[in-house]
Amino acid sequence: MRFSQKLVLQLVRTKFTVWSTFSKKKAARKAFELFCTPQHRNKKELPRIFNEAEVIRFTFQKHNIQGYRWQKGGTRRVLILHGFESSVVNFDRYVRPLLRKGYEVLAFDAPGHGRSTGRQINVQVYKEFIMHLYQTYGPIQSFMAHSLGGLSLSMALEELPHDEDTRVALIAPATETTTAIDSYFRFLKLEDDVRVEFDALIKKISGHDPEWFSVARVVPHLKAQVLWAHDRDDHMTPISDVEPVMRQGYAHVQFMMTEGLGHRRIYRDNNVTKAVVAFL
């Protein structure tokens, strides 16, 4: 971490200390706002394959959304979903192989990401966004999703129509929301009393405790065939969250484990790319 980043981090921690002194609820509210706010927006130059796409723009919850569609009317419809602080432009390597299979490919920047507007996102909003995409541009038979996109997709599929023919490729999905919150609170050195209010705020907003937002909870209820790719050295979505799911031995879930790729390089890996395209 650079010296300037350390200074910013110390400033943020000091602010939370002050807020917490006067009001645990205010500190929790500020912590939740920051938790849902991407600190980086990926707006790198569009890869060439995007120049061949139909650009789709629409409004969702007051946000201007930008997305892309290739080969409308293909034999099967695929939706690509990115993770937190990412963008669909990072998944260009998947588009051409899917087009060769005759598929229609859909990809959108979620609110607060890429070329879509907005400042914040959470699992609930992303889930509702996916459901809107399905209802507007579906039905969709195949999905691939990374990180937060994987968690949000899992939650959406609890409410969307799907069956044994549906294919879902999860790449390093954010398996347990509680793990992400634990890491976040350790990083900012927030107090346990603030955590109590933080969890209560999530329940007030969503109607559910943080534990409910879990890929592990949802997977047994999915009818789809699932390919789950995960790296043993992933420190953002740790393998310790995935292992309990693996031990269940679900017939509709197959795992592809890698090593040394971490949380982001895994979706750029050639072997993972080929496996996902073949599966979808």
Secondary structure, DSSP 8 states (H G I E B T S, - for coil): --HHHHHHHHHHHHHHHHHHHH-HHHHHHHHHHHHTS-S--------GGGGGSEEEEEEETTEEEEEEEESTT-SSEEEEE--TT--GGGGHHHHHHHHHTT-EEEEE--TTSTTS--S---HHHHHHHHHHHHHHH----EEEEETHHHHHHHHHHTTS---TT-EEEEES---BHHHHHHHHHHHHT--HHHHHHHHHHHHHHHSS-GGGSBHHHHGGG--SEEEEEEETT-SSS-HHHHHHHHHH--TTEEEEEESS-TTTGGGG-HHHHHHHHHH-
